[in-house]
C-alpha cells in the first residue's frame, strides 16, 4: 500500500512538472491593459514548479494590477545567474525571493536591491526541519550520524543554510554523515527519502507537511523565519515605491492573497531584518554580508550560545537602543571567547556584553567601563536564583554514570566552556579549589568553546563530566534528552554580566545608553534576552573578579 501511494505521488508530481494546464497558460499570457506603458515585472526564482509559482502569485499580481492601474507580469528566471542578469538589465522591478538570495543579491549588487515587504504569521513564516521516514529509528538528530543526508540548493535558506547552522549548533558537521546529496528542490529531497536513497533530509516545514501523510516524520525544527520577502530594484521612483508598498500591505486584507501566500499580513521590511540570515551565511560560508553605516554602533556579545540563539535573544535590545538614540546598534557575534576578547581588547567594538571574568581580563588590556549589571536570568533548578544579581555554574554528568559525588571526578575527562568562562569554568574552579582540588592536576580538562558543546559532549559520552552555566540546560533542553543528564554539584555564585562601553567616545550617547539599559521595562525585550532587568554598575560589583584574571 505504501509503495502504491508513493508511486501515485510520483506520477502526480511528474504530471505537474512536465505539463502546463490551460489555466497556467492563461496566467502566462494574460496582460492587463489598464494603462499604456511598461508593465511592473516581479522576478522569481524557479524553486517550485511554474504552475505552483503562478498559482501562488496570481492573486497578488491581479490585486496590484487593479490597485496600481498598471500591468503586472511574473518573470520566472532560469536560475540565479539569469535573475541577476535581468536585474542588471533593468528588466525586473520587484523580487519575490528567499531571504538568503536577497542577502546575496544585496551584497553583490550594492545600491541596487532594497527591502520592501516581509510576511508575518501563517505558513509564510516557517521553519527549517529535518525529516526522515516514519518507520525509521532516527528520533533525534544524533541518531542520523553515519547515515545519508540530502540537502537543497546551496543558496537556499531552508534546505541548506539554516539546516547546516542547525547541525553546527549541536556540533555536527557534514563529515559526520556517510554521504551528502545536494539535490536542489525540496520536493526531490522528500522523494529521495521516501524511496530510500537518503536517510534524512532538510527542507521548509511547509513542504515537509505535504509529505507527512506519505510516510515522512519531522525530527528537528529551527527558529521561525520569513519564507520570502518582496524587495524592489533601483529604478522605480519614490512615488512608485510608495504606491507599490501601500498596495501590497492592502493586499493583506484580501482572502485570496492571504490564502495563496499563506500569510496573516504584510509588514514593512528593513534590511536589518535579515541580518539573522547573514550571520548564518558568515558562519557557514565565511562571508560577511552585514553592512555597517556611518552611524552604526557595534555591540559584541560573548558567544555563550550559538550565533542564532544569541541573535534571537539580543536583536530586540539592539532595536530598542536604535529607536531611542538615532544610531543603529548592530550585533557582533565572535566565533569564540578568544576572538571576543581580542575584539574588545583592541577597541574594535563600541559596546560589549560579557561575563564578569572576561570583563576583568579585558579591563587589564583596554579601558573598558561597565554601565549596567544584569539582574537575574532563567534557571533550570529549584535551587537557582532567578531574579537575583548573581549566577553560578554547575557540574553535570550522565545519569547512567558511576560518578555520584565530586570525589569521583578525580582523573576524569571534564569538558569546560573555556578557561575564560565564568559560568562554564570559574564558578566551578573556585568551588572545587575550596574543596582541595587542583583543576589542572586532578582532572583532564577539555576546552569545548561553547556551552552547548559541553552539554552535547557529556550527552554523547565524549567527556565524563562538564562545567556549564546553570541556565544553559534550559536553552538546550529541546536539543538533547536532558532526562539523561544529572547535576552533580553547584559552583560558587558570581556577580552577573556587565553591559560595558568599550570604544565609544561620545559621552552623551554613552550616558543615554546607560540610562536606557537600566530603565528598560519592556517585558518582551527582557523575556527575549532571558533576563529580569539591569541595575547601574558599581565598581564593587566587579572587584571580586579583578584579581582572578590573568
TAQUI-V595437 format. One record per run of one state. SS is the DSSP state (~ for helix, > for strand, _ for the rest). FROM is the first residue (numbers start at 1). LEN is the number of residues. If there is no record, write none. Layout:
ss = {SS & SS}
from = {FROM & FROM}
len = {LEN & LEN}
This chain:
ss = {_ & ~ & _ & ~ & _ & > & _ & ~ & _ & > & _ & ~ & _ & > & _ & ~ & _ & > & _ & ~ & > & _ & > & _ & ~ & _ & > & _ & ~ & _ & ~ & _ & > & _ & ~ & _ & > & ~ & _ & > & _ & > & _ & > & _ & ~ & _ & ~ & _ & > & _ & ~ & _ & > & _ & ~ & _ & > & _ & ~ & _ & > & _ & ~ & _ & > & _ & > & _ & > & _ & ~ & _ & > & _ & ~ & _ & ~ & _ & > & _ & ~ & _ & > & _ & ~ & _ & ~ & > & _ & > & _ & > & _ & ~ & _ & ~ & _ & > & _ & ~ & _}
from = {1 & 2 & 19 & 22 & 30 & 40 & 46 & 50 & 69 & 72 & 78 & 80 & 89 & 94 & 98 & 99 & 109 & 113 & 121 & 122 & 125 & 127 & 128 & 134 & 141 & 145 & 148 & 152 & 157 & 170 & 174 & 177 & 179 & 183 & 186 & 195 & 200 & 205 & 215 & 216 & 222 & 225 & 227 & 229 & 234 & 238 & 254 & 255 & 262 & 265 & 269 & 271 & 286 & 296 & 302 & 307 & 326 & 328 & 333 & 337 & 346 & 351 & 355 & 356 & 364 & 369 & 378 & 390 & 392 & 393 & 399 & 406 & 410 & 413 & 417 & 422 & 435 & 439 & 443 & 444 & 448 & 451 & 461 & 465 & 470 & 472 & 476 & 482 & 485 & 491 & 494 & 496 & 498 & 502 & 507 & 520 & 523 & 530 & 531 & 537 & 539 & 547}
len = {1 & 17 & 3 & 8 & 10 & 6 & 4 & 19 & 3 & 6 & 2 & 9 & 5 & 4 & 1 & 10 & 4 & 8 & 1 & 3 & 2 & 1 & 6 & 7 & 4 & 3 & 4 & 5 & 13 & 4 & 3 & 2 & 4 & 3 & 9 & 5 & 5 & 10 & 1 & 6 & 3 & 2 & 2 & 5 & 4 & 16 & 1 & 7 & 3 & 4 & 2 & 15 & 10 & 6 & 5 & 19 & 2 & 5 & 4 & 9 & 5 & 4 & 1 & 8 & 5 & 9 & 12 & 2 & 1 & 6 & 7 & 4 & 3 & 4 & 5 & 13 & 4 & 4 & 1 & 4 & 3 & 10 & 4 & 5 & 2 & 4 & 6 & 3 & 6 & 3 & 2 & 2 & 4 & 5 & 13 & 3 & 7 & 1 & 6 & 2 & 8 & 4}
